[in-house]
Amino acid sequence: MNDAFKALADPTRRKILQLLKEKSMSAGDVAEHFQISKPSISHHLNLLKQAGLVLDERQGQSIIYTLHTTVVADVIGWMFSIVHSDTPVKKHSNDIKDTEESE
């Protein structure tokens, strides 16, 4: 899951995921939405693929990229489990000190 968070840290890759949410696309189709080189888009797509967020399938001479919704759902589910856990979250290190001192 660490690879997924690293991949999501980049705004270009997040935008690629948003595009792929709408429909599967080739690297060239994705590149039309950006003002960066096609090799850079391919690099971003490769990182998304390595993180498991994107699947690729050869169709003739093209490679078509698709959002891997299962992995995306797992990442979102993990994030929600932290936000909606039953355990109170301490927001500052001072909260920890205050709690320890009161015990």
N, C-alpha and C positions, 0 to 999 in steps of 0.2 A: 504494500500500500504506500510505502515511502516514495516509490517511483511515481505513483499517481499524483501525490501532493507536489513533488518536484515539477512534474509536467504542468500541473494546474497553476503553478506560481507565475507562469509567463502569460501576459495578456494576449499575445498572438495565438498561443495554443488554446486559450480559453475561447477566443473568437472562432478558431477552427472548429472546436467542439460545437459551438452554437450553430455554425453552418451545417455541420454534419447531422445535427439534430433534425434539421429540416429535410435533408435528403443525402443519399450517398453521392460521393463526388470523386473525380480523379484529382490528382495533384494539380493539374493545369486548371481545372475548374475552381479549385480552392484558391490558387494563385491569383485568379482574376479579381478577387476581393481584397487584395493587398497590394501595396506598392513596395514590395521587397522581391528579391530574386526567386526564381523557381527552385534553385538548389536550396535556398533558405527554407522555403515552404516544405520541400521534401525532408529536410532535416527535422523540422518541427513535427511533421507527420510521423517520421521514424521514432522520435522520442515518445509521441503519444501511443504509437504501436507498442513500443517496448514497455510502456507503463500499463498496457492492457486496456487503455481507454478507447482505442481504435482498432478495428479489424481491417485487413486488406484482402482483396481477392482479384486475381488476374482475370481480366475479360478481354480477350484478344491481345492487343498490344498495350492496353491500358491497365493500370492498377486502380481499382475502385476502393475508396476508403469509406468505412461505415462506423458510426458511433457504436461502441460496445456497451450497450445499455446495462447489461448485468453488472459489469465492473463499476460503471458510473453510479448505479443504484447502491452498490456495496459501500462506495466511498461516502455517498450522501447519507446512507443509513448509519454509518459509523459516526459521522459528524453530528447527526441528530441524537444519537445515543449519548453523546457527551453533553449536549445542550439540554436534553430532557431527562437527564439521569435523576434518580431520587436523592442522590447525595448532594448536599449543598456544596457549591464551588466557592473556594476562598479566592478572592480577587487580588489580594495584595499580601506580600510577605508580612506586613504589619499585622494583618488579621491572624496569622499563624502565631505570632509572638503574643498577641493579646489573649488568644485562646489558651496558649500554654501557661501564661502567667496567671490566668484566672483559675487554673486547675490546682 
